[in-house]
Amino acid sequence: MDVQKLFADRIGGEQFGKVKQTFKFTLINNAKQDFIAKNPAVKVIDMGVGEPEETPDRSIMETLFEESQRKENRIYPCNGILEFQEAAARYLARDFGLTLDPKTEIMHCVGTKTALAQIPLAFVNPGDAVIATAPGYPVLPRVAEWLGARMISVPLESRHNFLPNMDDFEQLVKRERPKLVLLNYPNNPTGGVATQEFFAHMVELAHQYSFLIVQDAAYADFVFEGKFISPLHIEGGKEVTLELYSLSKSYNMQGYRLGFVAGGAALVKAFALIKDNTDNGQFIAIQKAGIHALDGCEKFLRDNKEKYGRRLKRVAEILNKAGIPARPSPGTFYLYVDVPKEFRGVQCATAQAMADLLISRYGLITVPWEEAGPCLRFSMTFEVGNKDFASEDEVFQALEGRLVHDRLS
Ligand SMILES: Cc1ncc(COP(=O)(O)O)c(C=O)c1O
C-alpha cells in the first residue's frame, strides 16, 4: 500500500513529507549550532524561544508531589475539578477585578495551546471568515483553516501601538462578517497591550456584527504600563468573549500544561463539549498544584514580573546605544523592534537577514517576524546562574560588548 495516499489534503496530501519545509525555529537552531562550531569559546546569548527559564516556586512542585500520591487523584479528570475553577475565579477577581461564575463561566484546559486548537471546532463552519492579528501565535488560525475557514489577517504595527486600526477593522468586519476574531493582549510578539477603549469598541462591534472574540490572555500577568484590560471588563463583553488564561508564563508551569477558558456560559459550554470529546482533562494533581499557584504564589508572580520588567528596560537601553531604536514593551516578556535598514554596514532587507547577522556575528539569538514589516523579537527569558552566565549583569555586559562595541567576548 502507498501510505502517501492516506494523508489528508490539509497536511499536504500525497506530497506530505516530500516537500522540504524550513521552519523558522529550525533555521535559528541551525545558525546557533553553526556559531557554536565556529566559536566554541564564546557563550551564546539566547533571547530566542519564549518560555520561562526557571522552575515553578518550590511550593508548587511540592504540592504536585504530594497530590500525585493521593489515590483519589488518579482518575480521568475529564472536564476538571470545580476547586480549580473556583481558584481561577478567585484569581480573576483578586488580580483583575473580574467576576465569573466558576461553575458555568470557567473551564480548565490542558494548556491554552490545546484550547486554541479546540475552540474552532466549536464555532467554525467551512467558509466562515475568521480574523486573526499578525504577527501572532499561529495555532487557532491553522486549525480554523483546516476546518475550511477563510482566514483574514490584520496587521499589528507600532504606529497604532500594535492594535488593529479600528477604522479599517470596522470596514473589514462589515464586509467579511467574521464568525470569530482572535486577539492576543498582552501581545506576543509585539509586547503591545490593549486599552479599555479598544475593547469597548471591539465588544460593540462583536454585538453589532455577531462575532465571537477569542482573547488569548496568556501574558495577562505581565503588564508594565497601566493595567491588564480584558473584554470581560466591558459591559456586554462576557456574552461575546472566550478568554484564555495560562499558568505557563506566570508561574513557570509551561510543562505542566494547565490554563483555563473564561467567558459567557453558553460559549464555555460549547468549548467544554469539544474538550470533553478530544481530551480527558489535566491530571488532578496538576490542577491542585495550579490551585496552589493561583491562590498562594503572589510573591513569586510579583518577582517574576519584576524580573522581566527590569530586563526589558536594560536590553532596550543597550539596543538604543547600539543604534537599534527600542523601548521597553508595555506588556509580555518580549522586546520587539523594527529592523534597521542597515546594521554595522550590512543591509538588512528582511528580519531573517538581521537575525542571521546577529547570530553569526555575535552569537545572539532573536526571532525574526516579517508579517507586518521586518521586526525582531528578543525574549527576556534568557537563563542565568548557569555555566555560561553567572548573573543578569554578565548577560548585559556581553550584550553591550557585542552590539555596542562590536567585541565578541
Ligand atoms: C500568545 C500565546 N498563546 C498561547 C501560548 C501557549 O501557552 P500554553 O503553555 O498555555 O499552551 C503561547 C506560548 O508561547 C503564546 O505565546
Ligand as a Chemical Component Dictionary entry (heavy atoms), coordinates in Angstrom:
data_LIG
# 
_chem_comp.id                   LIG 
_chem_comp.type                 NON-POLYMER 
_chem_comp.pdbx_formal_charge   0 
_chem_comp.three_letter_code    LIG 
# 
loop_
_chem_comp_atom.comp_id 
_chem_comp_atom.atom_id 
_chem_comp_atom.alt_atom_id 
_chem_comp_atom.type_symbol 
_chem_comp_atom.charge 
_chem_comp_atom.model_Cartn_x 
_chem_comp_atom.model_Cartn_y 
_chem_comp_atom.model_Cartn_z 
_chem_comp_atom.pdbx_ordinal 
LIG C1 C1 C 0 0.356  34.031 22.620 1  
LIG C2 C2 C 0 0.454  32.664 23.189 2  
LIG N1 N1 N 0 -0.675 31.979 23.400 3  
LIG C3 C3 C 0 -0.642 30.738 23.902 4  
LIG C4 C4 C 0 0.547  30.130 24.196 5  
LIG C5 C5 C 0 0.522  28.717 24.710 6  
LIG O1 O1 O 0 0.679  28.664 26.068 7  
LIG P1 P1 P 0 0.306  27.353 26.903 8  
LIG O2 O2 O 0 1.567  26.925 27.543 9  
LIG O3 O3 O 0 -0.743 27.793 27.880 10 
LIG O4 O4 O 0 -0.204 26.341 25.953 11 
LIG C6 C6 C 0 1.753  30.794 23.993 12 
LIG C7 C7 C 0 3.040  30.135 24.276 13 
LIG O5 O5 O 0 4.104  30.529 23.873 14 
LIG C8 C8 C 0 1.702  32.107 23.481 15 
LIG O6 O6 O 0 2.819  32.810 23.263 16 
# 
loop_
_chem_comp_bond.comp_id 
_chem_comp_bond.atom_id_1 
_chem_comp_bond.atom_id_2 
_chem_comp_bond.value_order 
_chem_comp_bond.pdbx_ordinal 
LIG C1 C2 SING 1  
LIG C2 N1 SING 2  
LIG C2 C8 DOUB 3  
LIG N1 C3 DOUB 4  
LIG C3 C4 SING 5  
LIG C4 C5 SING 6  
LIG C4 C6 DOUB 7  
LIG C5 O1 SING 8  
LIG O1 P1 SING 9  
LIG P1 O2 DOUB 10 
LIG P1 O3 SING 11 
LIG P1 O4 SING 12 
LIG C6 C7 SING 13 
LIG C6 C8 SING 14 
LIG C7 O5 DOUB 15 
LIG C8 O6 SING 16 
# 
